[in-house]
Amino acid sequence: MADTRVGWEGELGRWLRPFLERLGHKARQRMCPLYVTGLIGPGDRKSVQPMAERFAPGDYDQLHHFVAAGVWDAAPLETELLIQADKLVGGSDAVLVIDDTAMPKKGKHSIGVGAQYASALGKTANCQTLVSLTLARGEVPVTVALRLFLPESWTSDRARLKRAGVPAEHQAARTKPEIALAEIDRMIAAGVHFGCALADAGYGLSAPFRQGLTARGLAWAVGIPRHLKVYPVGVHLIWPIAKRGRPRQRSIPDILSIPAEDMLADAKWQNITWRTGTKGKLRARFAAVRVRTADGPPQRIRDKGQQHLPGDKAWLIGERRASGEKKYYLANLPAETNLRTLAAIIKARWICEQAHQQMKEELGLDHFEGRSWQGLHRHALMTMIAYAFLQHRRLIQARRGKKNRRTATSAKLARRASRHHQRHHATTAAMPALSNMAPRHAA
């Protein structure tokens, strides 16, 4: 066991070199590997004190200072994390999953804590909420951003923000979709590659969020509530005839928008299997129709009050699960995209939930006991770096395992071929197999 630990700690040290170069100061370069080692190593509690007792006896003060109070900029390390994540899983076949994760918390002094909906508990609870971005390819996720959402009880209390050390640029009230778009801009600036952005209905119901993704030239597929309104794809804008007075100056749609669930009421539903899980094939019934979103400028339409005008064309997708649950989605993917592809892309979002669970249960994401903005975000950053390293090892081991299987198969075939060719006085040579599981730069 000791030799195994020495092995992965040595590998961790090599993998962390580009991060340590960005830290600069020798003391910080020594504390960073210790902190990440503490997160990865054994132990039920991954807060500073128990980690220091296990991996850095006598260095508690320095380890605490490193994460909670040290004067250093986290931005260079956040950028390096994006670069390494792109090497691991970035590419045109990767997805970027936007979500959030709640961390139940007692008391009221920890930064951002308050009564909020906690998806993990399925109810409103006293917790902190982190907006998360996860880059994933296949079934390998790498969380690349965790940014705290501040509820109104915090953003309206300047003294409280000051005590928690919230930077001035983060003190203004921002919605979760706004936070997510800011983090996406940071990813784009770092050159991260992915094919499609995914989000649940908590983000998908926001027209500014969807429009923000489109404005950035991104393909996206997001959940929406069943009552979100859409127009038939053939809707036209017409000039209304005024019964009296001056003619109206703006055109209106020739048909009213309707809820998403009504739009799919007469659609053709198909059984789709999108992947094989641990308990067998995962399948549900799906239907999809082309629509125009109802997120244009608001306009009064006759006696119907104000309605939003037609926006861009998109896919409206419905899902009927075996449990009877119904889900609805919008996607701006091309008109020629088939239903199986739409379903597979939509269902790729589950991978972020696995990442959140592993980071909490195995790496102590929710174990930080400090109260400051800086300390929480540095702890989250170290957790993401530790998780990225573990995914790096997972990919390397998968590559080696695949290579070994192919080598064994090649050797078996070579022996058979050798016996065959010996009868014909000839020789053969096996060629090495290429692995598609290795970490790689995205084209």
Summary of the structure (lengths in Angstrom):
residues: 443
radius of gyration: 26.2
end to end distance: 39.3
largest distance: 101.0
contacts: 1344
relative contact order: 0.13
helix: 43%
strand: 23%
